[in-house]
Amino acid sequence: MSLLLVFVILMYYFLPLRKTRLNTMEEFFTNISRYPRYLITFTLGILLTLFSPLVPLFKRPTTAIAAVSFLVAAFVCLAFTLRAMLGLEVAPL
């Protein structure tokens, strides 16, 4: 008798229950709605990891000026490189 009871309990917990289509679709949309939150959290984590070593540089004015100058120069260099690689022209004013 106890072996049958153990078998029924195991079958109940380990066999998947039949799900209705509505229940499956609700789970699908719940799962899809989690992705934007994951993307924002992941992106903020990467940015925090990248910029946390730079925070001490901004405590003194001389290193802050040097750090800002370096970041601006890196951005300008990247912009000019991408323009040259993609063949983009600068719009006349």
Biopython code that builds the backbone (N, CA, C, O; Angstrom):
import numpy as np
from Bio.PDB.StructureBuilder import StructureBuilder

atoms = [
    (1, "MET", "N", (0.814, -1.196, 0.000)),
    (1, "MET", "CA", (0.000, 0.000, 0.000)),
    (1, "MET", "C", (0.855, 1.256, 0.000)),
    (1, "MET", "O", (0.553, 2.206, -0.723)),
    (2, "SER", "N", (1.897, 1.279, 0.782)),
    (2, "SER", "CA", (2.733, 2.472, 0.858)),
    (2, "SER", "C", (3.519, 2.674, -0.439)),
    (2, "SER", "O", (3.796, 3.813, -0.813)),
    (3, "LEU", "N", (3.878, 1.603, -1.124)),
    (3, "LEU", "CA", (4.579, 1.726, -2.393)),
    (3, "LEU", "C", (3.687, 2.385, -3.445)),
    (3, "LEU", "O", (4.152, 3.202, -4.239)),
    (4, "LEU", "N", (2.424, 2.030, -3.443)),
    (4, "LEU", "CA", (1.476, 2.648, -4.355)),
    (4, "LEU", "C", (1.304, 4.138, -4.034)),
    (4, "LEU", "O", (1.221, 4.967, -4.940)),
    (5, "LEU", "N", (1.251, 4.464, -2.768)),
    (5, "LEU", "CA", (1.129, 5.860, -2.354)),
    (5, "LEU", "C", (2.356, 6.662, -2.780)),
    (5, "LEU", "O", (2.220, 7.787, -3.262)),
    (6, "VAL", "N", (3.545, 6.100, -2.609)),
    (6, "VAL", "CA", (4.775, 6.774, -3.036)),
    (6, "VAL", "C", (4.760, 6.963, -4.552)),
    (6, "VAL", "O", (5.162, 8.019, -5.043)),
    (7, "PHE", "N", (4.311, 5.972, -5.289)),
    (7, "PHE", "CA", (4.248, 6.072, -6.745)),
    (7, "PHE", "C", (3.294, 7.179, -7.179)),
    (7, "PHE", "O", (3.616, 7.956, -8.078)),
    (8, "VAL", "N", (2.123, 7.258, -6.550)),
    (8, "VAL", "CA", (1.146, 8.285, -6.897)),
    (8, "VAL", "C", (1.700, 9.677, -6.576)),
    (8, "VAL", "O", (1.520, 10.605, -7.365)),
    (9, "ILE", "N", (2.363, 9.833, -5.446)),
    (9, "ILE", "CA", (2.944, 11.124, -5.079)),
    (9, "ILE", "C", (4.034, 11.520, -6.072)),
    (9, "ILE", "O", (4.097, 12.673, -6.498)),
    (10, "LEU", "N", (4.884, 10.580, -6.437)),
    (10, "LEU", "CA", (5.937, 10.876, -7.416)),
    (10, "LEU", "C", (5.348, 11.228, -8.772)),
    (10, "LEU", "O", (5.840, 12.138, -9.439)),
    (11, "MET", "N", (4.316, 10.534, -9.186)),
    (11, "MET", "CA", (3.692, 10.837, -10.470)),
    (11, "MET", "C", (3.041, 12.224, -10.438)),
    (11, "MET", "O", (3.069, 12.952, -11.430)),
    (12, "TYR", "N", (2.467, 12.576, -9.312)),
    (12, "TYR", "CA", (1.813, 13.867, -9.189)),
    (12, "TYR", "C", (2.820, 15.012, -9.280)),
    (12, "TYR", "O", (2.546, 16.023, -9.928)),
    (13, "TYR", "N", (3.979, 14.867, -8.641)),
    (13, "TYR", "CA", (4.952, 15.954, -8.611)),
    (13, "TYR", "C", (5.870, 16.002, -9.819)),
    (13, "TYR", "O", (6.337, 17.083, -10.177)),
    (14, "PHE", "N", (6.143, 14.885, -10.453)),
    (14, "PHE", "CA", (7.136, 14.882, -11.515)),
    (14, "PHE", "C", (6.553, 14.845, -12.920)),
    (14, "PHE", "O", (7.266, 15.155, -13.874)),
    (15, "LEU", "N", (5.321, 14.490, -13.082)),
    (15, "LEU", "CA", (4.719, 14.551, -14.408)),
    (15, "LEU", "C", (4.149, 15.945, -14.622)),
    (15, "LEU", "O", (3.507, 16.502, -13.732)),
    (16, "PRO", "N", (4.386, 16.506, -15.802)),
    (16, "PRO", "CA", (3.855, 17.846, -16.039)),
    (16, "PRO", "C", (2.333, 17.814, -16.123)),
    (16, "PRO", "O", (1.737, 16.892, -16.679)),
    (17, "LEU", "N", (1.738, 18.833, -15.562)),
    (17, "LEU", "CA", (0.290, 18.948, -15.631)),
    (17, "LEU", "C", (-0.093, 19.554, -16.975)),
    (17, "LEU", "O", (0.665, 20.325, -17.563)),
    (18, "ARG", "N", (-1.262, 19.196, -17.441)),
    (18, "ARG", "CA", (-1.734, 19.785, -18.688)),
    (18, "ARG", "C", (-2.069, 21.242, -18.447)),
    (18, "ARG", "O", (-2.765, 21.590, -17.493)),
    (19, "LYS", "N", (-1.569, 22.072, -19.316)),
    (19, "LYS", "CA", (-1.837, 23.491, -19.191)),
    (19, "LYS", "C", (-2.780, 23.913, -20.298)),
    (19, "LYS", "O", (-2.727, 23.410, -21.420)),
    (20, "THR", "N", (-3.630, 24.835, -19.957)),
    (20, "THR", "CA", (-4.512, 25.364, -20.979)),
    (20, "THR", "C", (-3.739, 26.359, -21.821)),
    (20, "THR", "O", (-2.685, 26.851, -21.420)),
    (21, "ARG", "N", (-4.272, 26.641, -22.977)),
    (21, "ARG", "CA", (-3.612, 27.598, -23.871)),
    (21, "ARG", "C", (-3.562, 28.989, -23.240)),
    (21, "ARG", "O", (-2.570, 29.700, -23.399)),
    (22, "LEU", "N", (-4.602, 29.379, -22.538)),
    (22, "LEU", "CA", (-4.636, 30.685, -21.904)),
    (22, "LEU", "C", (-3.560, 30.801, -20.833)),
    (22, "LEU", "O", (-2.881, 31.824, -20.743)),
    (23, "ASN", "N", (-3.402, 29.774, -20.032)),
    (23, "ASN", "CA", (-2.391, 29.787, -18.989)),
    (23, "ASN", "C", (-0.993, 29.875, -19.599)),
    (23, "ASN", "O", (-0.133, 30.584, -19.077)),
    (24, "THR", "N", (-0.766, 29.166, -20.688)),
    (24, "THR", "CA", (0.531, 29.193, -21.350)),
    (24, "THR", "C", (0.812, 30.565, -21.942)),
    (24, "THR", "O", (1.939, 31.052, -21.860)),
    (25, "MET", "N", (-0.187, 31.193, -22.532)),
    (25, "MET", "CA", (0.001, 32.526, -23.106)),
    (25, "MET", "C", (0.248, 33.567, -22.020)),
    (25, "MET", "O", (1.039, 34.488, -22.223)),
    (26, "GLU", "N", (-0.411, 33.439, -20.875)),
    (26, "GLU", "CA", (-0.169, 34.363, -19.770)),
    (26, "GLU", "C", (1.272, 34.240, -19.287)),
    (26, "GLU", "O", (1.930, 35.244, -19.013)),
    (27, "GLU", "N", (1.753, 33.012, -19.185)),
    (27, "GLU", "CA", (3.140, 32.799, -18.782)),
    (27, "GLU", "C", (4.095, 33.361, -19.822)),
    (27, "GLU", "O", (5.134, 33.919, -19.472)),
    (28, "PHE", "N", (3.751, 33.219, -21.099)),
    (28, "PHE", "CA", (4.594, 33.737, -22.165)),
    (28, "PHE", "C", (4.725, 35.251, -22.055)),
    (28, "PHE", "O", (5.834, 35.784, -22.102)),
    (29, "PHE", "N", (3.591, 35.952, -21.909)),
    (29, "PHE", "CA", (3.646, 37.412, -21.823)),
    (29, "PHE", "C", (4.291, 37.878, -20.530)),
    (29, "PHE", "O", (4.933, 38.929, -20.509)),
    (30, "THR", "N", (4.139, 37.130, -19.460)),
    (30, "THR", "CA", (4.823, 37.460, -18.213)),
    (30, "THR", "C", (6.330, 37.333, -18.398)),
    (30, "THR", "O", (7.098, 38.165, -17.916)),
    (31, "ASN", "N", (6.737, 36.300, -19.089)),
    (31, "ASN", "CA", (8.163, 36.088, -19.339)),
    (31, "ASN", "C", (8.726, 37.173, -20.251)),
    (31, "ASN", "O", (9.824, 37.674, -20.009)),
    (32, "ILE", "N", (7.986, 37.543, -21.297)),
    (32, "ILE", "CA", (8.438, 38.580, -22.222)),
    (32, "ILE", "C", (8.526, 39.934, -21.526)),
    (32, "ILE", "O", (9.406, 40.735, -21.841)),
    (33, "SER", "N", (7.625, 40.195, -20.587)),
    (33, "SER", "CA", (7.644, 41.488, -19.904)),
    (33, "SER", "C", (8.842, 41.633, -18.972)),
    (33, "SER", "O", (9.141, 42.740, -18.525)),
    (34, "ARG", "N", (9.519, 40.555, -18.676)),
    (34, "ARG", "CA", (10.700, 40.633, -17.808)),
    (34, "ARG", "C", (11.953, 41.071, -18.565)),
    (34, "ARG", "O", (12.897, 41.543, -17.931)),
    (35, "TYR", "N", (12.003, 40.940, -19.864)),
    (35, "TYR", "CA", (13.204, 41.237, -20.630)),
    (35, "TYR", "C", (13.636, 42.703, -20.585)),
    (35, "TYR", "O", (14.832, 42.957, -20.434)),
    (36, "PRO", "N", (12.740, 43.678, -20.706)),
    (36, "PRO", "CA", (13.208, 45.075, -20.604)),
    (36, "PRO", "C", (13.844, 45.379, -19.248)),
    (36, "PRO", "O", (14.844, 46.093, -19.179)),
    (37, "ARG", "N", (13.274, 44.847, -18.184)),
    (37, "ARG", "CA", (13.851, 45.061, -16.858)),
    (37, "ARG", "C", (15.240, 44.421, -16.775)),
    (37, "ARG", "O", (16.157, 44.998, -16.192)),
    (38, "TYR", "N", (15.390, 43.228, -17.360)),
    (38, "TYR", "CA", (16.693, 42.574, -17.379)),
    (38, "TYR", "C", (17.695, 43.397, -18.182)),
    (38, "TYR", "O", (18.843, 43.544, -17.763)),
    (39, "LEU", "N", (17.280, 43.935, -19.328)),
    (39, "LEU", "CA", (18.172, 44.735, -20.168)),
    (39, "LEU", "C", (18.635, 45.989, -19.434)),
    (39, "LEU", "O", (19.814, 46.339, -19.483)),
    (40, "ILE", "N", (17.710, 46.666, -18.755)),
    (40, "ILE", "CA", (18.074, 47.879, -18.015)),
    (40, "ILE", "C", (19.027, 47.539, -16.876)),
    (40, "ILE", "O", (20.016, 48.241, -16.667)),
    (41, "THR", "N", (18.742, 46.479, -16.145)),
    (41, "THR", "CA", (19.598, 46.083, -15.026)),
    (41, "THR", "C", (20.982, 45.679, -15.511)),
    (41, "THR", "O", (21.986, 46.052, -14.904)),
    (42, "PHE", "N", (21.042, 44.928, -16.589)),
    (42, "PHE", "CA", (22.315, 44.488, -17.140)),
    (42, "PHE", "C", (23.150, 45.681, -17.622)),
    (42, "PHE", "O", (24.349, 45.756, -17.355)),
    (43, "THR", "N", (22.507, 46.604, -18.327)),
    (43, "THR", "CA", (23.204, 47.780, -18.839)),
    (43, "THR", "C", (23.718, 48.663, -17.713)),
    (43, "THR", "O", (24.855, 49.132, -17.763)),
    (44, "LEU", "N", (22.894, 48.896, -16.701)),
    (44, "LEU", "CA", (23.341, 49.702, -15.566)),
    (44, "LEU", "C", (24.493, 49.031, -14.812)),
    (44, "LEU", "O", (25.399, 49.709, -14.327)),
    (45, "GLY", "N", (24.454, 47.724, -14.717)),
    (45, "GLY", "CA", (25.552, 47.001, -14.071)),
    (45, "GLY", "C", (26.857, 47.151, -14.837)),
    (45, "GLY", "O", (27.912, 47.352, -14.235)),
    (46, "ILE", "N", (26.794, 47.055, -16.156)),
    (46, "ILE", "CA", (27.993, 47.224, -16.983)),
    (46, "ILE", "C", (28.539, 48.644, -16.852)),
    (46, "ILE", "O", (29.744, 48.838, -16.690)),
    (47, "LEU", "N", (27.643, 49.642, -16.921)),
    (47, "LEU", "CA", (28.087, 51.035, -16.807)),
    (47, "LEU", "C", (28.686, 51.321, -15.435)),
    (47, "LEU", "O", (29.696, 52.018, -15.333)),
    (48, "LEU", "N", (28.080, 50.795, -14.393)),
    (48, "LEU", "CA", (28.619, 50.990, -13.050)),
    (48, "LEU", "C", (29.992, 50.347, -12.914)),
    (48, "LEU", "O", (30.892, 50.916, -12.294)),
    (49, "THR", "N", (30.151, 49.174, -13.486)),
    (49, "THR", "CA", (31.442, 48.488, -13.428)),
    (49, "THR", "C", (32.510, 49.243, -14.213)),
    (49, "THR", "O", (33.665, 49.300, -13.791)),
    (50, "LEU", "N", (32.134, 49.820, -15.345)),
    (50, "LEU", "CA", (33.103, 50.542, -16.164)),
    (50, "LEU", "C", (33.498, 51.890, -15.568)),
    (50, "LEU", "O", (34.663, 52.281, -15.633)),
    (51, "PHE", "N", (32.529, 52.604, -14.986)),
    (51, "PHE", "CA", (32.804, 53.961, -14.525)),
    (51, "PHE", "C", (33.170, 54.078, -13.050)),
    (51, "PHE", "O", (33.593, 55.150, -12.618)),
    (52, "SER", "N", (33.025, 53.027, -12.271)),
    (52, "SER", "CA", (33.379, 53.124, -10.848)),
    (52, "SER", "C", (34.876, 53.361, -10.611)),
    (52, "SER", "O", (35.218, 54.043, -9.645)),
    (53, "PRO", "N", (35.785, 52.832, -11.443)),
    (53, "PRO", "CA", (37.199, 53.180, -11.229)),
    (53, "PRO", "C", (37.521, 54.634, -11.566)),
    (53, "PRO", "O", (38.545, 55.148, -11.119)),
    (54, "LEU", "N", (36.667, 55.314, -12.349)),
    (54, "LEU", "CA", (36.923, 56.700, -12.732)),
    (54, "LEU", "C", (36.459, 57.708, -11.680)),
    (54, "LEU", "O", (36.858, 58.871, -11.735)),
    (55, "VAL", "N", (35.641, 57.297, -10.743)),
    (55, "VAL", "CA", (35.100, 58.223, -9.739)),
    (55, "VAL", "C", (36.199, 58.899, -8.922)),
    (55, "VAL", "O", (36.103, 60.106, -8.699)),
    (56, "PRO", "N", (37.242, 58.192, -8.460)),
    (56, "PRO", "CA", (38.285, 58.892, -7.695)),
    (56, "PRO", "C", (39.030, 59.960, -8.508)),
    (56, "PRO", "O", (39.598, 60.887, -7.930)),
    (57, "LEU", "N", (39.031, 59.840, -9.830)),
    (57, "LEU", "CA", (39.714, 60.837, -10.652)),
    (57, "LEU", "C", (39.015, 62.194, -10.613)),
    (57, "LEU", "O", (39.648, 63.223, -10.851)),
    (58, "PHE", "N", (37.732, 62.204, -10.321)),
    (58, "PHE", "CA", (36.973, 63.447, -10.332)),
    (58, "PHE", "C", (36.977, 64.169, -8.979)),
    (58, "PHE", "O", (36.300, 65.184, -8.817)),
    (59, "LYS", "N", (37.722, 63.658, -8.028)),
    (59, "LYS", "CA", (37.762, 64.305, -6.714)),
    (59, "LYS", "C", (38.725, 65.483, -6.679)),
    (59, "LYS", "O", (38.523, 66.427, -5.915)),
    (60, "ARG", "N", (39.768, 65.436, -7.496)),
    (60, "ARG", "CA", (40.704, 66.570, -7.578)),
    (60, "ARG", "C", (40.492, 67.283, -8.904)),
    (60, "ARG", "O", (40.258, 66.631, -9.922)),
    (61, "PRO", "N", (40.569, 68.604, -8.912)),
    (61, "PRO", "CA", (40.276, 69.351, -10.150)),
    (61, "PRO", "C", (41.230, 69.051, -11.299)),
    (61, "PRO", "O", (40.802, 69.006, -12.453)),
    (62, "THR", "N", (42.502, 68.847, -11.012)),
    (62, "THR", "CA", (43.445, 68.615, -12.112)),
    (62, "THR", "C", (43.187, 67.276, -12.793)),
    (62, "THR", "O", (43.213, 67.188, -14.020)),
    (63, "THR", "N", (42.939, 66.240, -12.010)),
    (63, "THR", "CA", (42.656, 64.946, -12.631)),
    (63, "THR", "C", (41.268, 64.939, -13.269)),
    (63, "THR", "O", (41.035, 64.216, -14.238)),
    (64, "ALA", "N", (40.347, 65.740, -12.731)),
    (64, "ALA", "CA", (39.012, 65.818, -13.335)),
    (64, "ALA", "C", (39.085, 66.447, -14.718)),
    (64, "ALA", "O", (38.438, 65.976, -15.654)),
    (65, "ILE", "N", (39.875, 67.513, -14.848)),
    (65, "ILE", "CA", (40.039, 68.158, -16.155)),
    (65, "ILE", "C", (40.696, 67.203, -17.138)),
    (65, "ILE", "O", (40.294, 67.126, -18.299)),
    (66, "ALA", "N", (41.697, 66.482, -16.681)),
    (66, "ALA", "CA", (42.381, 65.519, -17.554)),
    (66, "ALA", "C", (41.440, 64.377, -17.957)),
    (66, "ALA", "O", (41.447, 63.947, -19.110)),
    (67, "ALA", "N", (40.638, 63.891, -17.019)),
    (67, "ALA", "CA", (39.729, 62.782, -17.316)),
    (67, "ALA", "C", (38.639, 63.214, -18.296)),
    (67, "ALA", "O", (38.314, 62.478, -19.228)),
    (68, "VAL", "N", (38.074, 64.406, -18.085)),
    (68, "VAL", "CA", (37.045, 64.901, -19.009)),
    (68, "VAL", "C", (37.641, 65.146, -20.390)),
    (68, "VAL", "O", (37.016, 64.827, -21.401)),
    (69, "SER", "N", (38.838, 65.706, -20.437)),
    (69, "SER", "CA", (39.499, 65.927, -21.726)),
    (69, "SER", "C", (39.749, 64.614, -22.453)),
    (69, "SER", "O", (39.552, 64.523, -23.664)),
    (70, "PHE", "N", (40.180, 63.605, -21.721)),
    (70, "PHE", "CA", (40.424, 62.299, -22.333)),
    (70, "PHE", "C", (39.123, 61.682, -22.850)),
    (70, "PHE", "O", (39.100, 61.128, -23.948)),
    (71, "LEU", "N", (38.042, 61.772, -22.073)),
    (71, "LEU", "CA", (36.764, 61.208, -22.512)),
    (71, "LEU", "C", (36.223, 61.921, -23.752)),
    (71, "LEU", "O", (35.697, 61.277, -24.659)),
    (72, "VAL", "N", (36.351, 63.250, -23.792)),
    (72, "VAL", "CA", (35.905, 64.010, -24.970)),
    (72, "VAL", "C", (36.757, 63.648, -26.184)),
    (72, "VAL", "O", (36.231, 63.454, -27.280)),
    (73, "ALA", "N", (38.060, 63.559, -25.989)),
    (73, "ALA", "CA", (38.953, 63.204, -27.102)),
    (73, "ALA", "C", (38.660, 61.793, -27.614)),
    (73, "ALA", "O", (38.686, 61.555, -28.822)),
    (74, "ALA", "N", (38.385, 60.871, -26.718)),
    (74, "ALA", "CA", (38.060, 59.503, -27.133)),
    (74, "ALA", "C", (36.757, 59.476, -27.921)),
    (74, "ALA", "O", (36.648, 58.759, -28.916)),
    (75, "PHE", "N", (35.764, 60.255, -27.482)),
    (75, "PHE", "CA", (34.489, 60.309, -28.200)),
    (75, "PHE", "C", (34.650, 60.927, -29.582)),
    (75, "PHE", "O", (34.079, 60.430, -30.553)),
    (76, "VAL", "N", (35.425, 62.008, -29.680)),
    (76, "VAL", "CA", (35.652, 62.663, -30.971)),
    (76, "VAL", "C", (36.410, 61.737, -31.909)),
    (76, "VAL", "O", (36.084, 61.648, -33.093)),
    (77, "CYS", "N", (37.408, 61.054, -31.395)),
    (77, "CYS", "CA", (38.184, 60.101, -32.205)),
    (77, "CYS", "C", (37.277, 58.982, -32.721)),
    (77, "CYS", "O", (37.363, 58.597, -33.887)),
    (78, "LEU", "N", (36.415, 58.465, -31.856)),
    (78, "LEU", "CA", (35.481, 57.418, -32.267)),
    (78, "LEU", "C", (34.516, 57.937, -33.331)),
    (78, "LEU", "O", (34.219, 57.235, -34.298)),
    (79, "ALA", "N", (34.030, 59.156, -33.158)),
    (79, "ALA", "CA", (33.091, 59.733, -34.132)),
    (79, "ALA", "C", (33.764, 59.921, -35.490)),
    (79, "ALA", "O", (33.186, 59.574, -36.520)),
    (80, "PHE", "N", (34.981, 60.467, -35.498)),
    (80, "PHE", "CA", (35.682, 60.653, -36.775)),
    (80, "PHE", "C", (36.014, 59.320, -37.434)),
    (80, "PHE", "O", (35.921, 59.196, -38.655)),
    (81, "THR", "N", (36.396, 58.330, -36.648)),
    (81, "THR", "CA", (36.713, 57.015, -37.205)),
    (81, "THR", "C", (35.478, 56.383, -37.835)),
    (81, "THR", "O", (35.551, 55.844, -38.940)),
    (82, "LEU", "N", (34.337, 56.447, -37.136)),
    (82, "LEU", "CA", (33.109, 55.870, -37.694)),
    (82, "LEU", "C", (32.635, 56.613, -38.935)),
    (82, "LEU", "O", (32.150, 55.993, -39.881)),
    (83, "ARG", "N", (32.772, 57.931, -38.938)),
    (83, "ARG", "CA", (32.403, 58.691, -40.143)),
    (83, "ARG", "C", (33.265, 58.293, -41.329)),
    (83, "ARG", "O", (32.763, 58.136, -42.441)),
    (84, "ALA", "N", (34.563, 58.128, -41.094)),
    (84, "ALA", "CA", (35.456, 57.738, -42.196)),
    (84, "ALA", "C", (35.160, 56.319, -42.657)),
    (84, "ALA", "O", (35.183, 56.046, -43.857)),
    (85, "MET", "N", (34.885, 55.421, -41.735)),
    (85, "MET", "CA", (34.624, 54.031, -42.104)),
    (85, "MET", "C", (33.302, 53.893, -42.857)),
    (85, "MET", "O", (33.196, 53.086, -43.780)),
    (86, "LEU", "N", (32.305, 54.669, -42.470)),
    (86, "LEU", "CA", (30.983, 54.558, -43.090)),
    (86, "LEU", "C", (30.815, 55.487, -44.279)),
    (86, "LEU", "O", (29.804, 55.408, -44.977)),
    (87, "GLY", "N", (31.777, 56.362, -44.526)),
    (87, "GLY", "CA", (31.725, 57.269, -45.660)),
    (87, "GLY", "C", (30.687, 58.365, -45.496)),
    (87, "GLY", "O", (30.088, 58.806, -46.477)),
    (88, "LEU", "N", (30.469, 58.805, -44.271)),
    (88, "LEU", "CA", (29.481, 59.858, -44.019)),
    (88, "LEU", "C", (30.129, 61.232, -44.204)),
    (88, "LEU", "O", (31.292, 61.438, -43.857)),
    (89, "GLU", "N", (29.366, 62.147, -44.748)),
    (89, "GLU", "CA", (29.832, 63.501, -44.949)),
    (89, "GLU", "C", (29.299, 64.396, -43.814)),
    (89, "GLU", "O", (28.219, 64.150, -43.277)),
    (90, "VAL", "N", (30.049, 65.406, -43.467)),
    (90, "VAL", "CA", (29.595, 66.357, -42.468)),
    (90, "VAL", "C", (28.630, 67.316, -43.153)),
    (90, "VAL", "O", (28.951, 67.874, -44.202)),
    (91, "ALA", "N", (27.459, 67.509, -42.572)),
    (91, "ALA", "CA", (26.439, 68.370, -43.174)),
    (91, "ALA", "C", (26.890, 69.827, -43.079)),
    (91, "ALA", "O", (27.324, 70.274, -42.017)),
    (92, "PRO", "N", (26.789, 70.576, -44.194)),
    (92, "PRO", "CA", (27.162, 72.000, -44.140)),
    (92, "PRO", "C", (26.169, 72.781, -43.311)),
    (92, "PRO", "O", (24.982, 72.456, -43.266)),
    (93, "LEU", "N", (26.660, 73.805, -42.662)),
    (93, "LEU", "CA", (25.800, 74.635, -41.813)),
    (93, "LEU", "C", (25.042, 75.644, -42.601)),
    (93, "LEU", "O", (24.273, 76.420, -42.034)),
]
sb = StructureBuilder()
sb.init_structure("model")
sb.init_model(0)
sb.init_chain("A")
sb.init_seg("    ")
for serial, (resi, resn, name, xyz) in enumerate(atoms, 1):
    if name == "N":
        sb.init_residue(resn, " ", resi, " ")
    sb.init_atom(name, np.array(xyz, "f"), 0.0, 1.0, " ", f" {name:<3s}", serial, name[0])
structure = sb.get_structure()
